[in-house]
């Protein structure tokens, strides 16, 4: 799919629409499926932990 996008065979707007629909489906699945909801929440936690770690490291460098 990415090859078609870079070669111009796939319109950027259509690809963006596909990505949006994929996110909507994942959100809907997380709302109706308990396991998917737990997986999504765990992924969000991991992202937050990484962000928090980077933020603290940056603050420490700024103070030094």
N, C-alpha and C positions, 0 to 999 in steps of 0.2 A: 504494500500500500504506500509506504514512504517513497519507494522508487517511482511509482506512478505520480506521486505528488511532485517530486523533484523534476521529473521529466515533463511535467505539464499536462499529463494525461488525466489528472484528477484535479478538479478545482479546489482551491484552498477553502472556500466557503463551505463546500460540500464536506470536506474532511473535518472542518471545525464542527459542523452539524453532527457528524458521526460521533465525534468525541463527546459532544454534549449529550447526545442520546445514550452513549455508553455510561457516562456519569449518572444520568438519571436512572438508568436501569440498576446500577449498583446501589444507588441510594434507596430505591424502592425495594430491592431485595433485602437490604439491611434492615429495613423497617418491618418486613414480613417474616424474615428468617432469623431466628435467634442466633444461630451460629455465625451467620454473615455479619450480624450486628456486633457480636463480640470480636470478630476478626477486624472489622473496621475500627472499632474503638481501640483495640490493641495497636493497630497501625498508627492511629492518631497519637497514641501515647509515645510510641517509639519516635515519631517525628518531633514531638514536643520535647522529649528528652535530649535529642540531638541539638535542637535549637537552643535549649536552655544551657547545655554544655558549652556551645559556641559563644553564647552571650556572656556567660560567666568568664570564659577565657579572654574575651575581648575586653571586658571591664578590668580584669586583672592586668592585662597588658597596658591599658590606658593609665592605670594607677602607678605602674612602675616606670 
